[in-house]
Amino acid sequence: MTHAIEQRDRWIRAAPRWGKQREFVRALTAAASDAMLAAAKPEPGELWLDIAAGVGDPAMSLVDRVAPNGRVMMTDLVPDMLRTARDNIASATGGRSRGLVAVAAAAEALPVKPVFDGVTCRFGAMFFAEPTVAVGEIRGAMTPGGRSAFVVWADRERNPYFTEIEGALRDVVDDLPVHDPDDPHVFRYAPRDKFAALLRAADWVDVNELETPFTMELGISASELWDQTVGLSVEVAGLVEDLGAERAAELKSIFERRVEQYFPDGAMRMPAVVRIVTARAPD
Ligand SMILES: C[S@@+](CC[C@H](N)C(=O)[O-])C[C@H]1O[C@@H](n2cnc3c(N)ncnc32)[C@H](O)[C@@H]1O
């Protein structure tokens, strides 16, 4: 299977769970989103694009920054993600679009003119089937000097949210799939400067990378963390399903023991680190 088909299939299957867990993902990554928006610097009245927008977060925060006359276009590979995003926006605003439009499109083929003042992309770039094509295409959607802020996960060792699940799985599942470092994967752009170099090669200018540690703070237990997290990754959900009820319960208790240290007072306080990469389209 090519990366494009594989990714499309993966995210189509993930969309229903992402829809249900929108609030969990929003709360988990709120600090990273705030840092991304602070780096992107959207201004009232501007036109922004949110790529790989998922179920509408952070586009909903972005549109507040460009209000009252600005607009945000959300794009994503998977129409169901955007359908959920539109429903969420409608229920939050009593049916008004609030300056947000949604267009289903791969980042590698954006059906837009070069009219955007800026672009954000949170946790999307790692999954692009053709990253070089995508970052060139996104640049082509910008007005001269248009700004961008991309968020990618940084070092595996400093992101226990992912590695503790992986570690628990390794205790229970033989032969966990291994990812080629350049294949679509959550840590594809974890190495310092890897995504920044891709932007430079695609003629983005003023490329800067900011390593941004933050804390995932949520009033949930380790057991709730497992339940909320497991379906967000199609791979993990599939592996757990294959285990059967007894081994799945064993896996969950291994996970709970591993993450105990991040629940000091019964609530979650887990360190995480992202890279926020900003750049401009040439003048
Ligand atoms: C980890 S989710 C992030 C969603 C959202 N940006 C957020 O931060 O909650 C990754 C998203 O990327 C989308 N995606 C994957 N490959 C894509 C591509 N080539 N072009 C556009 N979207 C893509 C998926 O459909 C999914 O919604």
The ligand as an ORCA input file, in Angstrom:
! r2SCAN-3c Opt
* xyz 0 1
  C      -3.072     13.705     14.651
  S      -4.445     14.276     13.715
  C      -4.333     16.014     14.094
  C      -5.644     16.738     13.891
  C      -5.654     18.200     14.370
  N      -4.724     19.031     13.617
  C      -5.335     18.269     15.837
  O      -4.262     18.774     16.193
  O      -6.165     17.805     16.643
  C      -3.800     14.204     12.076
  C      -4.766     14.685     11.000
  O      -4.058     14.751      9.773
  C      -4.933     14.396      8.724
  N      -4.074     14.059      7.578
  C      -3.248     12.993      7.442
  N      -2.583     13.072      6.269
  C      -3.000     14.209      5.643
  C      -2.682     14.831      4.413
  N      -1.796     14.312      3.572
  N      -3.314     15.978      4.109
  C      -4.236     16.525      4.945
  N      -4.570     15.978      6.127
  C      -3.953     14.844      6.480
  C      -5.734     13.253      9.303
  O      -6.928     13.004      8.604
  C      -5.955     13.757     10.736
  O      -7.161     14.474     10.846
*
